[in-house]
Structures are given as C-alpha cells and as structure tokens.
C-alpha cells in the first residue's frame, strides 16, 4: 500500500491556520479499506502516538475523542503517515469492530452517482472534455 | 476494501458551509494505497462523474484542477463513494503514474513519529490512559 521512504516528526505537521486541525484518513492496515475521515489537532496526534490508539478532535462536540471510547470499537494504530505537504495524516489501524456508527465496516459504504441521470461512471470510458450539462 | 451497500446522488454531499468544499480521499483501486487527499466542490464532482477522470478544486490556485493535466499522471476514477454523514468523498482510481509531485507513488510516503523522543508507536502495545507528558 505504498512504501515508507522517510521519517518525520510532529513539527512537520501543518495544521489549518483557522482551526488548528488536520484531516486524518483512517485505513485498515490489513484489508486496505479506507474506514473514515476525521480530524486531529496536535494534542490528539500526540495522544495517538503515546497510546497506540486512534485519537481525534471532535468538531461537533469540540472535545478530544478516542475512537471507540463509547462503542468499544477502538482502533489500534500501527503506523502514522504524513503527506508530502504536511497537511494530511494517515492512520493505519487494526480496527476492533466496525468503524462506522451504522455498523458498517467502513463509513464509505455508499456509491455516489448522478442520481439516475447518468448512473455510475463507466469503467475505462474517457471523455476529454467537460460535460456541458448544467443540472444533475 | 469494504463493500458498497447503497447508492446515493450528489444531492447527498454535504459541502463545508464556509468553503463549499468537501475533502476527497484518493485510493488506488488495485493496490489499495491511499494516494492523496484533495478537495472538490460540486462542479468538480460533476466533472469527475461526467468524464471518468479525477477533478478537484485547487485551494491554493483557486481553480478547477484535473489531476495530471500538466504532469500526465491522470487518475481514472472507477468509483466514487460517500461517507455516512456525507461530508467526505472517496475516489477509487487507476492512476497513470505517481500521485505525488515528488515522484512517489503516494503522497503518504513519510512515517510520522515523536521525533526521536519516543519513536514510532509500538505495535500492539496498549495504554488505556492518556499519556501525561506535555512536551514533544
């Protein structure tokens, strides 16, 4: 799933200047499934590194959030990665139970379409020019 | 990598109320590697659905951005998914070349650590309580 070429410390993380947050992609380290996207601040990243469990900052509740603290569906974090420009983090995890509050393994369990107008995008079909239709 | 359980149209996407954007996780449909995180608005999602290529909104350049338009490293999008609360999109892609401007396959090629103070998190080590150390 993409090799590690270097190590870097928390000082390299670029938090959003307005919110102090960085988006965190959570991926199942075994299956490769993308499980969820959440947000962390510096303290949440430190708690994750220190405890080995996925911590986030809840934007809705405005509080630190250890994933699974209530449900029991915690995520052991086996590796943290940072992207090239430092503004997105990736947690590679071993999930203890489903990631989604709906009970699905991943929060990304719905396919996004044009709502019946065009259906799912065709595999391998290439159109170089923008579609001129305005409504969907 | 997590099964699809339903379909939903673009009307279900919840864009950030301040920016009109939604984060997009880009994953290699074959290898499972998480390649990058970028942002899209409604029009960028429509262009992606219409053309089968990954379109985004560039926050730095404030313009629509077809990934690979300059480098040639385009991304064919084989599926779009939406998360449970509608505020994050997942593009499953067939990349034509590396995703990262550095030439790496994925932008997430660096491991994030405590910078030598504590090193990478230990695998399988569990600490139930918050680490009380303040500095890193």
Interface residues (C-beta under 8 A of the other chain):
Chain A: X1 X2 X3 X4 X5 X6 X7 X8 X9 X10 X11 X12 X13 X23 X25 X27 X31 X32 X33 X34 X35 X36 X37 X45 X46 X47 X48 X49 X50 X51 X52 X53 X76 X77 X78 X79 X80 X81 X82 X83 X84 X85 X88 X89 X90 X100 X101 X102 X104 X105 X106 X107 X108 X109 X110 X111 X112 X113 X114 X115 X116 X118 X120 X121 X122 X123 X124 X125 X126 X127 X128 X129 X130 X131 X133 X136
Chain B: X1 X2 X3 X4 X5 X6 X7 X8 X9 X10 X11 X12 X13 X23 X25 X27 X31 X32 X33 X34 X35 X36 X37 X45 X46 X47 X48 X49 X50 X51 X52 X53 X76 X77 X78 X79 X80 X81 X82 X83 X84 X85 X88 X89 X90 X100 X101 X102 X104 X105 X106 X107 X108 X109 X110 X111 X112 X113 X114 X115 X116 X118 X120 X121 X122 X123 X124 X125 X126 X127 X128 X129 X130 X131 X133 X136
